Amino acid sequence: MNDVSLFRMNLLRAVYLLIGVGLAVNVWPQLAGAPVELMQGVVNCMLAVVGLLAFVGVRHPLRMLPLLLWEMLWKALWVLLVALPAWRAGTMDEGIAATLFACAVGIVVPLALPWSYVWRRYVAGAGEPWRRHAVQ
């Protein structure tokens, strides 16, 4: 049994639901619409799957924590490597600003994560074995 509170579990469920519904509303219509250029199509397909997996997170909030970690880390990396340099150089355009706003909404992810559980489970905890032990 884990020691993550029911409040935190339900907070995680709300975050998964927010991601799933947000992507369903914004990405799925684009998939059903007219063809898009190559990389936008790749991004849309990847985001659609993230949305589907977020709905799995509503049922299994702790098992799907790597999805939230991925969501938080790619946004932080994008802000540091794309938005911040553009802002500092004075070259931030409407597209970067809009994406920065969308990434800023992701601030709910690190606020909702049960950090002590993440540390125990993914950093300090034992990993899965690399091979099976020989049966004697």
C-alpha positions as a Markdown table, in Angstrom:
| # | Residue | x | y | z |
|---|---|---|---|---|
| 1 | Met | 0.0 | 0.0 | 0.0 |
| 2 | Asn | 1.2 | 3.5 | -0.7 |
| 3 | Asp | 1.1 | 6.5 | 1.7 |
| 4 | Val | -0.2 | 9.0 | -0.8 |
| 5 | Ser | -3.3 | 10.7 | 0.6 |
| 6 | Leu | -6.7 | 10.4 | -1.0 |
| 7 | Phe | -6.7 | 14.1 | -1.5 |
| 8 | Arg | -3.5 | 13.9 | -3.5 |
| 9 | Met | -4.8 | 10.9 | -5.5 |
| 10 | Asn | -7.9 | 12.9 | -6.5 |
| 11 | Leu | -5.8 | 15.9 | -7.3 |
| 12 | Leu | -3.7 | 13.7 | -9.6 |
| 13 | Arg | -7.0 | 12.5 | -11.2 |
| 14 | Ala | -8.1 | 16.0 | -11.8 |
| 15 | Val | -4.7 | 16.8 | -13.5 |
| 16 | Tyr | -5.0 | 13.7 | -15.7 |
| 17 | Leu | -8.6 | 14.7 | -16.6 |
| 18 | Leu | -7.6 | 18.3 | -17.4 |
| 19 | Ile | -4.8 | 17.0 | -19.7 |
| 20 | Gly | -7.1 | 14.3 | -21.3 |
| 21 | Val | -10.0 | 16.7 | -21.9 |
| 22 | Gly | -7.8 | 19.5 | -23.1 |
| 23 | Leu | -6.1 | 17.4 | -25.6 |
| 24 | Ala | -9.3 | 15.8 | -26.8 |
| 25 | Val | -10.8 | 19.2 | -27.4 |
| 26 | Asn | -7.8 | 20.7 | -29.1 |
| 27 | Val | -6.0 | 17.8 | -30.8 |
| 28 | Trp | -8.6 | 15.3 | -31.9 |
| 29 | Pro | -10.4 | 17.7 | -34.2 |
| 30 | Gln | -7.1 | 18.4 | -35.9 |
| 31 | Leu | -6.6 | 14.7 | -36.6 |
| 32 | Ala | -10.0 | 14.4 | -38.1 |
| 33 | Gly | -9.6 | 17.5 | -40.3 |
| 34 | Ala | -7.6 | 18.3 | -43.4 |
| 35 | Pro | -4.1 | 16.9 | -43.7 |
| 36 | Val | -1.3 | 18.9 | -42.0 |
| 37 | Glu | 2.4 | 19.2 | -42.7 |
| 38 | Leu | 4.6 | 16.3 | -41.6 |
| 39 | Met | 5.9 | 17.5 | -38.2 |
| 40 | Gln | 2.5 | 19.0 | -37.1 |
| 41 | Gly | 0.9 | 15.6 | -37.9 |
| 42 | Val | 3.6 | 13.8 | -35.8 |
| 43 | Val | 3.0 | 16.2 | -32.9 |
| 44 | Asn | -0.8 | 15.9 | -33.1 |
| 45 | Cys | -0.6 | 12.0 | -33.1 |
| 46 | Met | 1.8 | 12.0 | -30.1 |
| 47 | Leu | -0.4 | 14.5 | -28.2 |
| 48 | Ala | -3.6 | 12.4 | -29.0 |
| 49 | Val | -1.9 | 9.4 | -27.4 |
| 50 | Val | -0.8 | 11.4 | -24.4 |
| 51 | Gly | -4.5 | 12.4 | -24.0 |
| 52 | Leu | -5.6 | 8.8 | -24.1 |
| 53 | Leu | -3.0 | 7.8 | -21.6 |
| 54 | Ala | -4.1 | 10.7 | -19.4 |
| 55 | Phe | -7.6 | 9.1 | -19.2 |
| 56 | Val | -5.9 | 5.9 | -18.0 |
| 57 | Gly | -4.3 | 8.0 | -15.3 |
| 58 | Val | -7.7 | 8.9 | -14.0 |
| 59 | Arg | -8.1 | 5.3 | -13.0 |
| 60 | His | -4.5 | 4.6 | -12.1 |
| 61 | Pro | -3.0 | 7.9 | -10.9 |
| 62 | Leu | 0.2 | 6.5 | -9.4 |
| 63 | Arg | 0.9 | 4.0 | -12.1 |
| 64 | Met | 0.7 | 6.7 | -14.7 |
| 65 | Leu | 3.0 | 9.2 | -12.9 |
| 66 | Pro | 5.7 | 8.9 | -15.6 |
| 67 | Leu | 3.3 | 10.5 | -18.0 |
| 68 | Leu | 3.0 | 13.5 | -15.7 |
| 69 | Leu | 6.8 | 13.6 | -15.3 |
| 70 | Trp | 7.2 | 13.5 | -19.1 |
| 71 | Glu | 4.7 | 16.3 | -19.4 |
| 72 | Met | 6.4 | 18.5 | -16.9 |
| 73 | Leu | 9.9 | 17.9 | -18.1 |
| 74 | Trp | 9.3 | 18.5 | -21.9 |
| 75 | Lys | 7.5 | 21.7 | -21.0 |
| 76 | Ala | 10.3 | 22.9 | -18.7 |
| 77 | Leu | 12.9 | 22.0 | -21.4 |
| 78 | Trp | 11.0 | 23.8 | -24.1 |
| 79 | Val | 10.7 | 26.9 | -21.9 |
| 80 | Leu | 14.4 | 26.9 | -21.1 |
| 81 | Leu | 15.7 | 26.1 | -24.6 |
| 82 | Val | 13.1 | 27.9 | -26.8 |
| 83 | Ala | 11.0 | 30.5 | -25.0 |
| 84 | Leu | 13.6 | 32.0 | -22.7 |
| 85 | Pro | 16.2 | 32.5 | -25.4 |
| 86 | Ala | 13.6 | 34.0 | -27.7 |
| 87 | Trp | 12.4 | 36.4 | -25.0 |
| 88 | Arg | 16.0 | 37.4 | -24.1 |
| 89 | Ala | 16.8 | 38.0 | -27.8 |
| 90 | Gly | 13.6 | 40.0 | -28.3 |
| 91 | Thr | 12.4 | 37.5 | -31.0 |
| 92 | Met | 9.4 | 36.0 | -29.3 |
| 93 | Asp | 6.6 | 35.8 | -31.8 |
| 94 | Glu | 2.9 | 35.0 | -31.4 |
| 95 | Gly | 3.5 | 31.3 | -31.8 |
| 96 | Ile | 6.1 | 31.1 | -29.1 |
| 97 | Ala | 4.0 | 33.3 | -26.8 |
| 98 | Ala | 1.0 | 31.1 | -27.3 |
| 99 | Thr | 3.0 | 27.9 | -26.6 |
| 100 | Leu | 4.5 | 29.5 | -23.6 |
| 101 | Phe | 1.1 | 30.2 | -22.2 |
| 102 | Ala | 0.0 | 26.6 | -22.9 |
| 103 | Cys | 3.2 | 25.4 | -21.1 |
| 104 | Ala | 2.5 | 27.8 | -18.1 |
| 105 | Val | -0.9 | 26.0 | -17.6 |
| 106 | Gly | 1.2 | 22.9 | -16.9 |
| 107 | Ile | 2.3 | 24.5 | -13.6 |
| 108 | Val | -0.4 | 22.4 | -12.0 |
| 109 | Val | 1.6 | 19.2 | -12.7 |
| 110 | Pro | 4.5 | 19.8 | -10.2 |
| 111 | Leu | 2.1 | 21.2 | -7.7 |
| 112 | Ala | 0.0 | 18.0 | -7.8 |
| 113 | Leu | 2.9 | 15.5 | -7.9 |
| 114 | Pro | 3.5 | 13.5 | -4.7 |
| 115 | Trp | 7.2 | 14.3 | -4.6 |
| 116 | Ser | 8.1 | 12.0 | -1.7 |
| 117 | Tyr | 6.4 | 9.1 | -3.5 |
| 118 | Val | 8.2 | 9.9 | -6.8 |
| 119 | Trp | 11.5 | 10.0 | -5.0 |
| 120 | Arg | 11.0 | 6.7 | -3.2 |
| 121 | Arg | 9.6 | 4.9 | -6.2 |
| 122 | Tyr | 11.6 | 6.2 | -9.1 |
| 123 | Val | 14.9 | 7.5 | -7.6 |
| 124 | Ala | 15.7 | 5.7 | -4.3 |
| 125 | Gly | 13.7 | 2.5 | -4.8 |
| 126 | Ala | 15.1 | -0.6 | -6.3 |
| 127 | Gly | 14.7 | -1.0 | -10.0 |
| 128 | Glu | 13.4 | -4.1 | -11.8 |
| 129 | Pro | 16.0 | -6.9 | -12.3 |
| 130 | Trp | 18.0 | -6.9 | -15.5 |
| 131 | Arg | 17.8 | -10.7 | -15.8 |
| 132 | Arg | 16.1 | -13.6 | -14.1 |
| 133 | His | 17.9 | -15.5 | -11.4 |
| 134 | Ala | 18.8 | -19.0 | -12.3 |
| 135 | Val | 16.4 | -21.6 | -10.8 |
| 136 | Gln | 18.2 | -24.1 | -8.6 |
